[in-house]
């Protein structure tokens, strides 16, 4: 299961009540993406919630793909966001706090830790493949990325 399947809307019930509609708890579920992408009813949200929802939409749903928001770009951007937070030295608990503050979404720290561990293992495998293939520049690039995640 992808980490984006484990990203949830903070204060889900409160937002559903303000929007006067049921929305899934998952931030990357189809109905949630529809609501964010189309922006219908967002004027019903209080100012703080609306600002965070709009920040989420502009940071992750903005792409030129024909299938937007179902093109995979929002999930890819969010994964990149998580990796950048880790590269800044944040641990799983701090990453959850930041995403919650910035976008009103959350995940369980254990899920974030598992995602980061999987990312390191993937980079280790890619580093080994690059070495076997004789791609020293690529291996060094992968090694640097792995170092950023493990410090």
Protein Blocks (a to p, Z undefined) as FASTA:
>chain_A
ZZklmcccehklmmmmmnopacdfblkbmklmmmmmnopoklmpcfklmmmmmmmmmmmm
gccbfklcklommmmmmmmmmmmmmmnopafklmmmmmmmmnopacdfklmmmmmmmmmm
mmmmmmmmmmmnopaklmmmmmmmmmmmmZZ
